[in-house]
């Protein structure tokens, strides 16, 4: 009950803070005119963009299934893609997108009764870590490229991203270098040994015998980065915002990494203000930037609702 109250409390804070940020972003524009522009978007464009988002979901399912199976089959990738869709739906009700990972693996229990719950849950967690690692690298490369091209960034962002990168490097060094079996043997009489044993079973997926699968999953994540970034460029084309591809590749990894922080619901409000801050320096009209940002957020909600339909049927 206390956990439920905590989740609901966090979600209420996000909703209130999102509303405040949305007010800040939209207070100087004609909101009615923006709605008219959104209504003029052809239905086929919305459907096409949702199908394109499905490519990212499929890649997520592929990356996750690589961690679970030594030989990945198409039907397994499709099953894990459906679970990824379900996770995006669950994330609507959690303080952060990571919340969906806490439940998405449960949709696979009936289909794969021979795979332990711990393995499904553990690989879902590790899949998130690997995806986040690629995310951080993309953001770090983007901010370095942006500085070389004389785009403006707050200096604090560079140091924060650098610190996160160093933490991830230390994490992987520890996972691949420590002898967890030996540590478990030395601590088997201590009260936390059973918890360490469970952790060992999860971390074992990241150990020497599975380095190849980890590397493949990481490469899949890196290849997926430009695919999801292209989504913003496509939306920009739909609204004639004039954002070029290079600017998308520089600013979107940075914006998306900041949005990992659970400060707003589905990124609304925070995303719009970040678009104004970063893309605004390019001289693009605020109305166009808000259209691209908000429409991308709405598509994200529709994509998550597809996950709800999958759960329903």
N, C-alpha and C positions, 0 to 999 in steps of 0.2 A: 504493500500500500504506500509506504514512504517513497519507494522508487517511482511508483506511478505518479505521485504528487510532484516529485522532482521533475519528471519528464514533462508533465502538464505545465508546471511552473516555468520551465525553460521554454516551452513552446509558446506560452502566453507572452513571455518577455520578448521572444523573437517576433511575434505578431505585432506587438506594440512598437518595438523598435523599427520593424520594417515599415510600419505606417508612418512613423516619424521621418525615416529616411526618404520614403516616397514623397512625402510633403516637401522636404528640402529640395529634392531633385526636380519635381514638377511644378514648383510654386511660380515659376516665371514663364511657363509655356502655356499654350492654349490646349488644354487636355481634350476638349471636345473635338478639335481639329485632328489631334493624334488618333482618337478613336475612329474618326472617319477614314483616316489613312489605313488603319488596320483592317477595317471592314472592306476596303477595296482590294485587299490581297485575295487573289483567286484561290478557291478551295484546293485546286490541284497543286498549288505551291505548298500549302500546308501539308497535304498528304505526302508530297515528294520529300519535304524536309523531315517528316516523321519517319519515312522509310529510310532516309539517309541516317537519321539518328539510330535506326535499327542496326546499321553497320557497326557503330560503336558498341552497341549492346552485344552483338554477335562476337566482336573481338574480345569483349570482357568475358563472355562465356567460354571462348576458346582459351584465353589465358588461364582462367580458373581450372578448366578441365585438364590442361597440361599439368597442373600441380597434383591432380588427383590420379590420373591414369598414365601408365607408362606408354600405352598405345591409345591414342585418342581417335575415337570414331565420330563421324558426323552426327549421329543420333545423340551421342553424349554431349557434343558441343551445343546442339539445339536444346537439350534438356537444361544445360547449365545457363544457356542464354535466357530461357524462360525464367529460371531462378533469379538471374540478374535483373530482369524486368520486375519481378516480384520485389526484389530488394529496393529498387527505385521507388516503388509504391509505398513500401513500409517506411522509407526515409521521410516521406511527407509528414509522418506523425512523430518523428524523433527530432531532437535538437540539432542533429547533424546528419549528413548523408551516410556517415559510418554506421548509424543506427540500423539501417537496412541490412547491413552485413550480419547483425545479430540474429536475424530471423530468416534471411533468404535461403540459407542452407536447409532449413526445415522442410521446404517444398520438395526436396529431393529424397527424403527419407523412405517414402513408399517405393519409389522407382529403383533405389539402390539400397535395399535392406542389408546387403552384405558389406557395405561400407559403414564404418563406425561413425557415430555422431561426432565424436571428437575429431576425426579426420576431416569430415565435411566442414565443421565449424572452424577448425584450425586452418584449413586451406583457404577458406573464405577470408579469414583474418590476414593470412600471409599474402593472399592475392591483393588485398587492400594495401598492404605495406609495399609490395612490389610496384603497384600502380602509382602509389604516392611517391615512391622513389623516382620513377620516371618523370612524374609531375614536377618534382623539385629540380631535377636536372634541367628540364625544359625551361623552367622559370629562371634558373640561374644563367643559362646560356642566353636567354632572351634579354635579361637585364644587362649582361655584358655587351651583347650586340647593340642594344639600344644606346648604351653609353658611348660606344665607338661611333655610332651614327648621330650622336649629339641630341638624342631625345632626352627629355627631362624626367628624372626619377628622384624621389626622396632618398637621400643617402642611407637612411635607416633601413630601407628595404634591402639594399645590397647586403648589409651586415646581418640582417635577420635571415635572409636566404642562405648566406654563407654559413651561418651557425647551424641552420637546419641540415644543410648538406654535410657538415662535419659530423653532426650527431648520427646521421644515417650511415656514414662511412664507418664510424666507431661501432655501430650496431652490427653491421655485416661482418666486420673483423672479429667481433666477439662471437657471433653465431658460428662462423666457420672455423674458428681457432680453438675455442674452449672444448674440453672433453667433458660433456655433460654427464656421461655415464659414470665417470670417475667422481664428479662432484656429487652425484646422487648416492654413490656408494659411501662417501664420507659423511653424508648428512642423513642417512636412512633412519637414524634413531631420533632425529629431531622432529619437532611437531609439524614443521612445514614440508616434510619429505613427500607426503602424498600430493601436495600441490606442485612441488617441483617435478614429480614424476609425470603429472599431466602436462606440465609445461614442456618437459623433455619430449613427449610424444608429438607435440606440436612443432617444437623447434627442430626435431629430427628431420622434418621435411626440408629444412634449410641446410642440412649438414652435407658432408662430402659426397655421399652417394647420390645426392639429388642436385648437385651443382648444375648439371646439364639442363635439367628441367627449369631450375631457377633462372638460368641464363636465357633460355628460350622465352620464358614468361616475361622477362625484363625486355628483351628485344621486341616482343610483341607490343609491349606497352609503349616503347619508344616509337615504333612504327605507327601506333595508333594516335600519337600526339598530333601530327599535322591533320589527320582525318577529322578529329573533333573540332580543331581550330577552324577548319574550312567552313564549318557551320555558320560562324559569325560573318564570314565573307559572303556566303550565299544570301544571308538575310540582308546584308548591306546592299547587295545587288537588287534584291526585291524592292527595297525602299529608296534606291538611288542615293544612298548615304555617302558614297564616294570614298569608303575606306579601302585602301589597297591591300593586297595580300601580304606584303612585307610588314605593314603596320599591324595586321592581325596576328602574324607570327611573333611579333615582338611584345605586344601588349596583352594578348589573351592569356598566355601562360602565367603572367604576373597577376592579372586580375583574378584568374581562377584559383591560384594558390592562396590569395588573400581570402577568397570566398570560402575556403575550407573552414575558416573560423565560424563557429555556430552563433553568429550574431544576428542573423535575420532569417526569416522563413523563406526557404527555397531561393535565397539570395536576393529576393526582391528588396529594392531600396538601396542596399549596399552595392549591388551590381550597377544600378543606374548611376549612382554617384561616382563609382570608380570609372565608368565609361566617360563621364563628363571630365573627370580629372585627367585621365591618360589620353584618351582620344581627342579631348577638347583642345589640347595644345596643337592639334593639326589644323585648326581653323574650321572644323566641320560644325555645322549648325547644331545646337543642343537638341532641337526637336528631332533631328534625324538620329542622333546618338541614342536618345531615349526610346525612339521607335525600335531601333535594332536591339537594344538591351532588353526592353520589356517584352518584345515579341519572342526573343530567345528564351526568356524566362517562362512565358506562356507555353511555348513548345515543350519545354522541360516538364511542365506540369502535365501536359497532354500525354507525353511519353510515359510518365510515371503512372498515369491513370490506365494506360494500356496494360501495365503490370497488374493493376487491380482487376482488369477484365480477364487476364490470364488466370489469376487466382480464383475468380468467380466461376469460370467455365472449365 
